[in-house]
C-alpha cells in the first residue's frame, strides 16, 4: 500500500499547536523556571529566549543568530585604537520543532474492573512523566 508522508522540512508542512498543549509544556519546562515575572523574554541578555515565530504562521524551523562577546587583548592607556579592532563574530543556529509520542494500550472495561485503581488516570500520570530512550535524549520536549 502506498502512503503519502509529509517529511520534516517539507515546504508543505504546517503545524498548529493546541493552546492547552503549549501551556502545559511551558509549565513543565525547566527553562520556564528561569523566566522571572517582569523580565522581557526578548531581551538578548536573558538566559531564556522566547521564539514565537512559528505561532504566527506555518513552519517547523527557527533560525537565529548567536553573537558571542568580543575577545582580544584590547588597547592599554592612550595607545591609538586605529587598526586594533576585532571583527564581530556570528554563528547561525536553529531549533526544529517535531513531535515524539507514546501511548499506553488499555484493553477495556473488564480489565479496569479487575484492579482497584484507575488505569486511565495512571496512564495519564505515566505519560506525563514518560522519558524517551537514551538515543533520543535531548530531542524531546524541553530537553
C-alpha positions in Angstrom: 0.0 0.0 0.0 1.4 3.4 -1.0 1.5 6.2 1.6 1.8 9.9 1.3 4.1 11.3 4.0 5.0 14.9 4.6 8.5 14.7 5.9 10.4 17.0 8.3 11.5 20.1 6.3 8.8 19.7 3.6 7.7 23.1 2.5 4.1 21.9 2.7 4.4 21.0 6.4 2.2 23.2 8.6 2.0 22.7 12.4 -0.7 24.2 14.6 -0.2 23.9 18.4 -3.0 23.4 20.8 -3.0 26.3 23.3 -3.5 23.7 26.2 -0.6 21.6 25.0 1.6 24.7 24.8 0.6 25.9 28.2 1.2 22.5 29.8 4.6 22.1 28.1 5.7 25.5 29.2 4.9 24.8 32.8 6.8 21.5 32.7 10.0 23.0 31.2 13.0 23.6 33.4 13.6 26.8 31.4 10.2 28.2 32.4 11.5 28.5 36.0 14.3 30.8 34.7 11.8 33.2 33.2 11.0 35.6 36.1 8.0 37.8 36.0 8.8 41.2 34.7 11.8 40.1 32.5 11.5 40.9 28.9 11.7 37.5 27.1 13.1 39.2 24.0 16.0 40.8 25.9 19.1 39.3 24.3 20.9 39.3 27.7 18.3 36.9 29.3 19.4 33.3 29.7 16.0 32.2 28.3 14.9 33.4 24.9 11.3 33.4 23.6 10.8 32.4 20.0 7.2 32.6 18.9 7.7 32.9 15.1 6.1 29.6 14.5 2.9 30.7 16.3 2.4 33.4 13.7 2.4 31.1 10.6 3.4 27.7 9.2 6.8 26.1 9.6 8.9 23.8 11.8 12.3 25.5 12.0 13.5 28.7 13.6 16.9 30.0 12.6 18.6 32.6 14.9 22.0 34.2 15.2 24.4 33.6 18.0 26.8 36.5 18.5 29.4 35.9 21.2 31.1 38.7 23.2 34.2 40.1 21.6 37.6 38.8 22.7 41.1 40.1 22.4 43.8 42.0 24.3 42.3 45.5 23.9 44.3 48.7 23.9 46.1 49.9 27.1 46.4 53.6 28.1 46.4 56.2 25.4 47.7 54.0 22.6 45.9 54.6 19.3 42.8 52.5 18.6 43.1 52.6 14.9 43.7 49.1 13.4 43.2 47.4 16.8 39.6 46.4 16.3 38.2 42.9 16.3 35.6 41.6 13.9 32.0 40.8 15.1 31.8 37.0 15.1 28.5 35.5 14.3 27.1 31.9 14.1 23.7 30.7 13.0 21.8 28.0 14.9 18.3 26.6 14.5 15.6 24.9 16.5 13.5 22.3 14.8 10.1 21.6 16.2 8.9 18.0 16.0 6.9 15.5 18.0 7.7 12.3 19.8 4.7 10.3 21.0 4.0 7.4 23.3 0.8 5.6 24.2 -0.5 3.1 26.7 -2.8 0.5 25.4 -5.8 -0.2 27.6 -7.9 -3.2 26.8 -11.4 -2.4 28.1 -13.9 -2.2 30.9 -13.4 -5.7 32.3 -9.7 -5.2 32.7 -10.4 -1.9 34.5 -12.9 -3.7 36.8 -10.3 -6.1 38.0 -8.0 -3.5 39.5 -8.5 -1.1 42.4 -7.0 1.9 40.7 -8.0 3.8 37.5 -5.9 2.5 34.6 -6.9 5.7 32.7 -5.6 8.1 35.5 -2.4 6.0 36.0 -1.8 6.1 32.2 -2.2 9.9 32.2 0.3 10.3 35.0 2.7 7.9 33.5 2.6 9.5 30.1 3.1 13.0 31.7 6.4 11.6 33.2 7.4 9.5 30.2 11.1 9.6 29.2 12.2 8.6 25.8 15.0 6.1 25.4 18.6 7.4 25.7 19.2 7.5 22.0 16.6 10.2 21.8 17.8 12.2 24.8 17.9 15.9 24.1 15.3 15.6 21.4 12.2 15.5 23.5 10.1 18.4 24.8 12.0 20.9 26.9 15.2 18.9 26.7 
